[in-house]
């Protein structure tokens, strides 16, 4: 039971970090929205890469 609680808490922390990191990226992209290279496609790419890195 203790190991299961630990695993659940670890997953919760990893999910929270992922959300916080994604929100940080979104804030950065909003700041640089005027630049042509910082668009929604690049933001989506970062989100996907971040998600994959958390899985691997």
Gaussian input, Z-matrix of N, CA and C with variables (Angstrom, degrees):
# hf/3-21g

backbone

0 1
 N
 C     1     B1
 C     2     B2     1     A1
 N     3     B3     2     A2     1     D1
 C     4     B4     3     A3     2     D2
 C     5     B5     4     A4     3     D3
 N     6     B6     5     A5     4     D4
 C     7     B7     6     A6     5     D5
 C     8     B8     7     A7     6     D6
 N     9     B9     8     A8     7     D7
 C    10    B10     9     A9     8     D8
 C    11    B11    10    A10     9     D9
 N    12    B12    11    A11    10    D10
 C    13    B13    12    A12    11    D11
 C    14    B14    13    A13    12    D12
 N    15    B15    14    A14    13    D13
 C    16    B16    15    A15    14    D14
 C    17    B17    16    A16    15    D15
 N    18    B18    17    A17    16    D16
 C    19    B19    18    A18    17    D17
 C    20    B20    19    A19    18    D18
 N    21    B21    20    A20    19    D19
 C    22    B22    21    A21    20    D20
 C    23    B23    22    A22    21    D21
 N    24    B24    23    A23    22    D22
 C    25    B25    24    A24    23    D23
 C    26    B26    25    A25    24    D24
 N    27    B27    26    A26    25    D25
 C    28    B28    27    A27    26    D26
 C    29    B29    28    A28    27    D27
 N    30    B30    29    A29    28    D28
 C    31    B31    30    A30    29    D29
 C    32    B32    31    A31    30    D30
 N    33    B33    32    A32    31    D31
 C    34    B34    33    A33    32    D32
 C    35    B35    34    A34    33    D33
 N    36    B36    35    A35    34    D34
 C    37    B37    36    A36    35    D35
 C    38    B38    37    A37    36    D36
 N    39    B39    38    A38    37    D37
 C    40    B40    39    A39    38    D38
 C    41    B41    40    A40    39    D39
 N    42    B42    41    A41    40    D40
 C    43    B43    42    A42    41    D41
 C    44    B44    43    A43    42    D42
 N    45    B45    44    A44    43    D43
 C    46    B46    45    A45    44    D44
 C    47    B47    46    A46    45    D45
 N    48    B48    47    A47    46    D46
 C    49    B49    48    A48    47    D47
 C    50    B50    49    A49    48    D48
 N    51    B51    50    A50    49    D49
 C    52    B52    51    A51    50    D50
 C    53    B53    52    A52    51    D51
 N    54    B54    53    A53    52    D52
 C    55    B55    54    A54    53    D53
 C    56    B56    55    A55    54    D54
 N    57    B57    56    A56    55    D55
 C    58    B58    57    A57    56    D56
 C    59    B59    58    A58    57    D57
 N    60    B60    59    A59    58    D58
 C    61    B61    60    A60    59    D59
 C    62    B62    61    A61    60    D60
 N    63    B63    62    A62    61    D61
 C    64    B64    63    A63    62    D62
 C    65    B65    64    A64    63    D63
 N    66    B66    65    A65    64    D64
 C    67    B67    66    A66    65    D65
 C    68    B68    67    A67    66    D66
 N    69    B69    68    A68    67    D67
 C    70    B70    69    A69    68    D68
 C    71    B71    70    A70    69    D69
 N    72    B72    71    A71    70    D70
 C    73    B73    72    A72    71    D71
 C    74    B74    73    A73    72    D72
 N    75    B75    74    A74    73    D73
 C    76    B76    75    A75    74    D74
 C    77    B77    76    A76    75    D75
 N    78    B78    77    A77    76    D76
 C    79    B79    78    A78    77    D77
 C    80    B80    79    A79    78    D78
 N    81    B81    80    A80    79    D79
 C    82    B82    81    A81    80    D80
 C    83    B83    82    A82    81    D81
 N    84    B84    83    A83    82    D82
 C    85    B85    84    A84    83    D83
 C    86    B86    85    A85    84    D84
 N    87    B87    86    A86    85    D85
 C    88    B88    87    A87    86    D86
 C    89    B89    88    A88    87    D87
 N    90    B90    89    A89    88    D88
 C    91    B91    90    A90    89    D89
 C    92    B92    91    A91    90    D90
 N    93    B93    92    A92    91    D91
 C    94    B94    93    A93    92    D92
 C    95    B95    94    A94    93    D93
 N    96    B96    95    A95    94    D94
 C    97    B97    96    A96    95    D95
 C    98    B98    97    A97    96    D96
 N    99    B99    98    A98    97    D97
 C   100   B100    99    A99    98    D98
 C   101   B101   100   A100    99    D99
 N   102   B102   101   A101   100   D100
 C   103   B103   102   A102   101   D101
 C   104   B104   103   A103   102   D102
 N   105   B105   104   A104   103   D103
 C   106   B106   105   A105   104   D104
 C   107   B107   106   A106   105   D105
 N   108   B108   107   A107   106   D106
 C   109   B109   108   A108   107   D107
 C   110   B110   109   A109   108   D108
 N   111   B111   110   A110   109   D109
 C   112   B112   111   A111   110   D110
 C   113   B113   112   A112   111   D111
 N   114   B114   113   A113   112   D112
 C   115   B115   114   A114   113   D113
 C   116   B116   115   A115   114   D114
 N   117   B117   116   A116   115   D115
 C   118   B118   117   A117   116   D116
 C   119   B119   118   A118   117   D117
 N   120   B120   119   A119   118   D118
 C   121   B121   120   A120   119   D119
 C   122   B122   121   A121   120   D120
 N   123   B123   122   A122   121   D121
 C   124   B124   123   A123   122   D122
 C   125   B125   124   A124   123   D123
 N   126   B126   125   A125   124   D124
 C   127   B127   126   A126   125   D125
 C   128   B128   127   A127   126   D126
 N   129   B129   128   A128   127   D127
 C   130   B130   129   A129   128   D128
 C   131   B131   130   A130   129   D129
 N   132   B132   131   A131   130   D130
 C   133   B133   132   A132   131   D131
 C   134   B134   133   A133   132   D132
 N   135   B135   134   A134   133   D133
 C   136   B136   135   A135   134   D134
 C   137   B137   136   A136   135   D135
 N   138   B138   137   A137   136   D136
 C   139   B139   138   A138   137   D137
 C   140   B140   139   A139   138   D138
 N   141   B141   140   A140   139   D139
 C   142   B142   141   A141   140   D140
 C   143   B143   142   A142   141   D141
 N   144   B144   143   A143   142   D142
 C   145   B145   144   A144   143   D143
 C   146   B146   145   A145   144   D144
 N   147   B147   146   A146   145   D145
 C   148   B148   147   A147   146   D146
 C   149   B149   148   A148   147   D147
 N   150   B150   149   A149   148   D148
 C   151   B151   150   A150   149   D149
 C   152   B152   151   A151   150   D150
 N   153   B153   152   A152   151   D151
 C   154   B154   153   A153   152   D152
 C   155   B155   154   A154   153   D153
 N   156   B156   155   A155   154   D154
 C   157   B157   156   A156   155   D155
 C   158   B158   157   A157   156   D156
 N   159   B159   158   A158   157   D157
 C   160   B160   159   A159   158   D158
 C   161   B161   160   A160   159   D159
 N   162   B162   161   A161   160   D160
 C   163   B163   162   A162   161   D161
 C   164   B164   163   A163   162   D162
 N   165   B165   164   A164   163   D163
 C   166   B166   165   A165   164   D164
 C   167   B167   166   A166   165   D165

   B1=1.4568
   B2=1.5288
   B3=1.3182
   B4=1.4598
   B5=1.5262
   B6=1.3309
   B7=1.4669
   B8=1.5232
   B9=1.3214
   B10=1.4631
   B11=1.5324
   B12=1.3324
   B13=1.4663
   B14=1.5259
   B15=1.3179
   B16=1.4668
   B17=1.5244
   B18=1.3379
   B19=1.4659
   B20=1.5257
   B21=1.3327
   B22=1.4662
   B23=1.5221
   B24=1.3211
   B25=1.4639
   B26=1.5260
   B27=1.3159
   B28=1.4602
   B29=1.5243
   B30=1.3175
   B31=1.4687
   B32=1.5240
   B33=1.3295
   B34=1.4623
   B35=1.5301
   B36=1.3267
   B37=1.4657
   B38=1.5243
   B39=1.3306
   B40=1.4649
   B41=1.5211
   B42=1.3367
   B43=1.4586
   B44=1.5215
   B45=1.3253
   B46=1.4619
   B47=1.5242
   B48=1.3252
   B49=1.4611
   B50=1.5200
   B51=1.3124
   B52=1.4579
   B53=1.5228
   B54=1.3328
   B55=1.4677
   B56=1.5283
   B57=1.3256
   B58=1.4626
   B59=1.5243
   B60=1.3207
   B61=1.4622
   B62=1.5241
   B63=1.3153
   B64=1.4630
   B65=1.5262
   B66=1.3255
   B67=1.4648
   B68=1.5255
   B69=1.3213
   B70=1.4639
   B71=1.5186
   B72=1.3257
   B73=1.4663
   B74=1.5224
   B75=1.3397
   B76=1.4587
   B77=1.5259
   B78=1.3220
   B79=1.4668
   B80=1.5313
   B81=1.3199
   B82=1.4705
   B83=1.5208
   B84=1.3152
   B85=1.4580
   B86=1.5185
   B87=1.3362
   B88=1.4623
   B89=1.5289
   B90=1.3261
   B91=1.4627
   B92=1.5286
   B93=1.3221
   B94=1.4636
   B95=1.5259
   B96=1.3218
   B97=1.4668
   B98=1.5245
   B99=1.3221
   B100=1.4607
   B101=1.5184
   B102=1.3073
   B103=1.4591
   B104=1.5288
   B105=1.3293
   B106=1.4689
   B107=1.5294
   B108=1.3135
   B109=1.4621
   B110=1.5249
   B111=1.3098
   B112=1.4577
   B113=1.5164
   B114=1.3076
   B115=1.4548
   B116=1.5231
   B117=1.3124
   B118=1.4624
   B119=1.5305
   B120=1.3108
   B121=1.4620
   B122=1.5228
   B123=1.3225
   B124=1.4605
   B125=1.5274
   B126=1.3264
   B127=1.4614
   B128=1.5254
   B129=1.3146
   B130=1.4590
   B131=1.5212
   B132=1.3083
   B133=1.4591
   B134=1.5273
   B135=1.3347
   B136=1.4632
   B137=1.5208
   B138=1.3295
   B139=1.4647
   B140=1.5246
   B141=1.3280
   B142=1.4604
   B143=1.5218
   B144=1.3244
   B145=1.4615
   B146=1.5134
   B147=1.3120
   B148=1.4567
   B149=1.5240
   B150=1.3288
   B151=1.4593
   B152=1.5183
   B153=1.3157
   B154=1.4637
   B155=1.5222
   B156=1.3362
   B157=1.4608
   B158=1.5190
   B159=1.3137
   B160=1.4605
   B161=1.5288
   B162=1.3306
   B163=1.4669
   B164=1.5183
   B165=1.3226
   B166=1.4696
   B167=1.4875
   A1=110.71
   A2=117.04
   A3=120.74
   A4=111.01
   A5=116.95
   A6=120.43
   A7=111.29
   A8=116.03
   A9=120.07
   A10=110.40
   A11=116.99
   A12=120.93
   A13=110.36
   A14=116.21
   A15=121.31
   A16=110.11
   A17=116.72
   A18=121.00
   A19=111.13
   A20=116.54
   A21=120.22
   A22=111.30
   A23=116.59
   A24=120.58
   A25=110.79
   A26=117.01
   A27=121.24
   A28=110.69
   A29=116.98
   A30=121.34
   A31=110.13
   A32=116.95
   A33=120.97
   A34=110.64
   A35=116.98
   A36=121.23
   A37=110.59
   A38=117.41
   A39=120.68
   A40=110.90
   A41=117.30
   A42=120.37
   A43=110.59
   A44=117.18
   A45=120.99
   A46=110.68
   A47=116.90
   A48=120.07
   A49=110.34
   A50=116.05
   A51=120.15
   A52=110.21
   A53=116.99
   A54=120.14
   A55=110.74
   A56=116.85
   A57=120.18
   A58=110.94
   A59=117.34
   A60=120.77
   A61=110.48
   A62=116.84
   A63=120.91
   A64=110.04
   A65=117.11
   A66=119.61
   A67=110.64
   A68=116.88
   A69=120.61
   A70=111.47
   A71=116.28
   A72=119.99
   A73=111.03
   A74=116.33
   A75=119.59
   A76=110.95
   A77=117.31
   A78=120.36
   A79=110.42
   A80=116.74
   A81=120.64
   A82=110.86
   A83=116.62
   A84=119.54
   A85=111.38
   A86=117.36
   A87=119.19
   A88=110.49
   A89=116.65
   A90=120.41
   A91=111.29
   A92=116.38
   A93=120.77
   A94=112.22
   A95=116.60
   A96=121.04
   A97=112.71
   A98=117.91
   A99=120.48
   A100=113.87
   A101=116.94
   A102=120.17
   A103=109.80
   A104=117.30
   A105=120.14
   A106=114.33
   A107=118.80
   A108=119.64
   A109=113.18
   A110=117.33
   A111=121.17
   A112=108.94
   A113=116.59
   A114=120.39
   A115=110.21
   A116=115.59
   A117=120.85
   A118=112.59
   A119=117.01
   A120=119.57
   A121=110.93
   A122=116.97
   A123=120.14
   A124=110.36
   A125=117.20
   A126=120.79
   A127=110.04
   A128=116.82
   A129=120.47
   A130=110.74
   A131=117.09
   A132=121.56
   A133=111.08
   A134=116.85
   A135=120.15
   A136=111.21
   A137=117.08
   A138=120.63
   A139=110.51
   A140=116.25
   A141=120.05
   A142=111.33
   A143=116.95
   A144=120.31
   A145=111.56
   A146=116.80
   A147=120.96
   A148=110.18
   A149=116.35
   A150=120.32
   A151=111.81
   A152=117.08
   A153=120.42
   A154=111.35
   A155=117.19
   A156=120.14
   A157=111.78
   A158=117.57
   A159=120.58
   A160=110.68
   A161=116.97
   A162=121.18
   A163=110.86
   A164=116.01
   A165=121.03
   A166=112.32
   D1=-41.77
   D2=-179.44
   D3=-63.43
   D4=-41.86
   D5=178.36
   D6=-63.47
   D7=-38.91
   D8=179.41
   D9=-65.24
   D10=-41.78
   D11=177.09
   D12=-62.19
   D13=-42.50
   D14=179.28
   D15=-62.08
   D16=-46.31
   D17=179.82
   D18=-61.79
   D19=-42.95
   D20=179.26
   D21=-63.33
   D22=-41.37
   D23=178.91
   D24=-66.55
   D25=-39.66
   D26=178.15
   D27=-61.58
   D28=-44.39
   D29=178.14
   D30=-62.13
   D31=-42.57
   D32=-179.67
   D33=-62.25
   D34=-43.03
   D35=179.23
   D36=-64.54
   D37=-42.99
   D38=179.37
   D39=-62.84
   D40=-40.72
   D41=178.37
   D42=-64.99
   D43=-40.46
   D44=179.53
   D45=-64.81
   D46=-43.90
   D47=178.06
   D48=-60.07
   D49=-42.10
   D50=-179.82
   D51=-60.95
   D52=-46.27
   D53=179.76
   D54=-62.65
   D55=-43.20
   D56=179.72
   D57=-63.89
   D58=-40.30
   D59=179.26
   D60=-66.13
   D61=-41.26
   D62=179.08
   D63=-64.61
   D64=-42.81
   D65=178.85
   D66=-63.97
   D67=-37.09
   D68=176.05
   D69=-62.39
   D70=-43.14
   D71=177.26
   D72=-63.03
   D73=-41.40
   D74=179.63
   D75=-62.04
   D76=-40.74
   D77=177.55
   D78=-61.78
   D79=-43.75
   D80=178.79
   D81=-61.02
   D82=-43.96
   D83=-178.03
   D84=-67.35
   D85=-34.60
   D86=176.92
   D87=-64.88
   D88=-36.79
   D89=179.54
   D90=-65.51
   D91=-33.60
   D92=-177.27
   D93=-104.56
   D94=24.11
   D95=-174.50
   D96=-61.20
   D97=-25.12
   D98=-178.65
   D99=-74.80
   D100=-17.30
   D101=-179.17
   D102=-84.07
   D103=135.45
   D104=-173.85
   D105=-64.02
   D106=-23.89
   D107=-175.97
   D108=-84.80
   D109=-11.65
   D110=-178.90
   D111=-103.46
   D112=85.36
   D113=-177.26
   D114=-121.58
   D115=-177.34
   D116=-176.87
   D117=-63.87
   D118=-33.89
   D119=179.54
   D120=-64.23
   D121=-41.13
   D122=178.44
   D123=-66.55
   D124=-39.68
   D125=177.88
   D126=-61.72
   D127=-44.06
   D128=177.74
   D129=-61.35
   D130=-40.27
   D131=178.07
   D132=-60.11
   D133=-44.72
   D134=177.94
   D135=-62.94
   D136=-41.37
   D137=179.38
   D138=-61.13
   D139=-45.19
   D140=-179.49
   D141=-65.12
   D142=-43.36
   D143=178.76
   D144=-63.58
   D145=-41.94
   D146=178.85
   D147=-62.51
   D148=-43.20
   D149=178.51
   D150=-63.10
   D151=-42.71
   D152=179.23
   D153=-66.12
   D154=-38.55
   D155=178.76
   D156=-64.22
   D157=-32.99
   D158=179.22
   D159=-72.83
   D160=-28.64
   D161=-179.57
   D162=-77.79
   D163=-41.03
   D164=-174.79
   D165=-73.52

